[in-house]
Amino acid sequence: ASDETKLTISAEEPVIKADGEDLAYISVEITDNAGIRKMLSDRKVTITVSGAGTLVAVGSAACRTEESYLGISFSTYNGRMIAIVRSNGTEGSIYITASADDLMPVTVAIDAAR
Protein backbone atom coordinates (compact mmCIF):
# COMPACT_ATOMS: atom_id res chain seq x y z
CA ALA A 1 0.00 0.00 0.00
CA SER A 2 1.20 3.49 -0.80
CA ASP A 3 1.59 6.37 1.66
CA GLU A 4 -1.70 8.00 0.61
CA THR A 5 -4.64 7.14 2.87
CA LYS A 6 -8.32 7.62 2.07
CA LEU A 7 -11.78 6.28 2.83
CA THR A 8 -13.44 4.03 0.28
CA ILE A 9 -17.17 3.33 0.45
CA SER A 10 -19.32 0.90 -1.52
CA ALA A 11 -22.83 -0.56 -1.39
CA GLU A 12 -23.49 -4.27 -1.74
CA GLU A 13 -26.52 -3.52 -3.95
CA PRO A 14 -27.44 -0.29 -5.82
CA VAL A 15 -31.20 -0.62 -5.15
CA ILE A 16 -33.25 -1.77 -2.16
CA LYS A 17 -37.01 -2.09 -1.72
CA ALA A 18 -38.79 1.01 -0.42
CA ASP A 19 -40.79 -1.06 2.06
CA GLY A 20 -39.35 0.15 5.37
CA GLU A 21 -37.78 -3.28 5.98
CA ASP A 22 -35.17 -3.90 3.26
CA LEU A 23 -31.55 -3.40 4.30
CA ALA A 24 -28.46 -2.12 2.50
CA TYR A 25 -24.98 -3.22 3.54
CA ILE A 26 -22.38 -0.49 3.12
CA SER A 27 -18.68 -1.35 3.28
CA VAL A 28 -16.19 1.31 4.40
CA GLU A 29 -12.45 0.71 4.09
CA ILE A 30 -9.26 2.62 4.77
CA THR A 31 -7.28 2.30 1.51
CA ASP A 32 -4.53 3.84 -0.54
CA ASN A 33 -5.26 5.55 -3.88
CA ALA A 34 -5.11 2.20 -5.70
CA GLY A 35 -7.84 0.78 -3.43
CA ILE A 36 -5.51 -1.49 -1.47
CA ARG A 37 -6.81 -1.85 2.08
CA LYS A 38 -4.51 -0.46 4.80
CA MET A 39 -4.97 -3.02 7.54
CA LEU A 40 -2.82 -1.13 10.06
CA SER A 41 -4.54 2.26 9.67
CA ASP A 42 -7.57 1.71 11.89
CA ARG A 43 -9.57 4.74 12.97
CA LYS A 44 -13.05 5.75 14.08
CA VAL A 45 -15.44 6.32 11.17
CA THR A 46 -18.70 8.28 11.46
CA ILE A 47 -21.65 7.45 9.23
CA THR A 48 -24.43 9.85 8.25
CA VAL A 49 -27.50 8.93 6.21
CA SER A 50 -29.88 11.27 4.41
CA GLY A 51 -32.74 10.84 1.98
CA ALA A 52 -35.05 7.81 1.91
CA GLY A 53 -33.23 5.74 4.54
CA THR A 54 -32.02 5.50 8.13
CA LEU A 55 -28.92 4.12 9.80
CA VAL A 56 -29.66 0.85 11.63
CA ALA A 57 -26.22 -0.29 12.84
CA VAL A 58 -22.46 0.03 12.47
CA GLY A 59 -19.75 -2.47 13.27
CA SER A 60 -16.58 -4.29 12.35
CA ALA A 61 -15.16 -7.77 12.76
CA ALA A 62 -13.35 -6.81 15.97
CA CYS A 63 -13.91 -9.66 18.41
CA ARG A 64 -13.63 -7.35 21.44
CA THR A 65 -15.06 -3.86 21.56
CA GLU A 66 -16.78 -1.49 23.95
CA GLU A 67 -18.37 0.43 21.06
CA SER A 68 -22.13 0.40 20.45
CA TYR A 69 -23.42 -1.16 17.24
CA LEU A 70 -26.38 1.22 17.48
CA GLY A 71 -24.33 4.42 17.33
CA ILE A 72 -23.19 6.48 14.36
CA SER A 73 -19.46 5.81 14.75
CA PHE A 74 -17.34 2.68 14.93
CA SER A 75 -13.64 1.90 14.71
CA THR A 76 -12.41 -0.04 11.72
CA TYR A 77 -10.80 -3.42 12.23
CA ASN A 78 -8.03 -4.35 9.81
CA GLY A 79 -9.03 -1.25 7.84
CA ARG A 80 -12.70 -2.19 7.40
CA MET A 81 -16.14 -1.57 8.91
CA ILE A 82 -19.76 -1.88 7.84
CA ALA A 83 -22.89 0.25 8.08
CA ILE A 84 -26.40 -1.16 7.74
CA VAL A 85 -29.08 1.14 6.33
CA ARG A 86 -32.85 0.55 6.13
CA SER A 87 -35.25 2.15 3.68
CA ASN A 88 -37.72 4.48 5.41
CA GLY A 89 -40.66 3.26 3.32
CA THR A 90 -40.55 6.00 0.70
CA GLU A 91 -39.07 5.86 -2.77
CA GLY A 92 -35.99 7.92 -3.52
CA SER A 93 -32.24 8.13 -3.14
CA ILE A 94 -30.38 7.27 0.05
CA TYR A 95 -27.04 9.00 0.62
CA ILE A 96 -24.55 7.37 2.97
CA THR A 97 -21.47 9.39 3.97
CA ALA A 98 -18.43 8.12 5.85
CA SER A 99 -16.01 10.51 7.54
CA ALA A 100 -12.93 10.14 9.74
CA ASP A 101 -10.36 12.52 11.19
CA ASP A 102 -7.77 13.72 8.66
CA LEU A 103 -9.52 11.98 5.73
CA MET A 104 -11.87 13.38 3.10
CA PRO A 105 -15.50 12.28 3.57
CA VAL A 106 -16.89 9.90 0.94
CA THR A 107 -20.50 9.30 -0.10
CA VAL A 108 -22.30 6.49 -1.89
CA ALA A 109 -25.88 6.77 -3.16
CA ILE A 110 -28.35 3.92 -3.49
CA ASP A 111 -31.99 3.96 -4.49
CA ALA A 112 -35.09 2.77 -2.65
CA ALA A 113 -37.74 1.68 -5.15
CA ARG A 114 -41.06 -0.19 -5.08
Beta strands, then each sheet from edge to edge (+ up, - down):
strand 1: 6-11
strand 2: 15-17
strand 3: 23-31
strand 4: 44-51
strand 5: 53-59
strand 6: 73-75
strand 7: 80-87
strand 8: 92-100
strand 9: 103-113
sheet 1: 1+ 3- 7+ 5-
sheet 2: 2+ 9+ 8- 4+ 6-
end
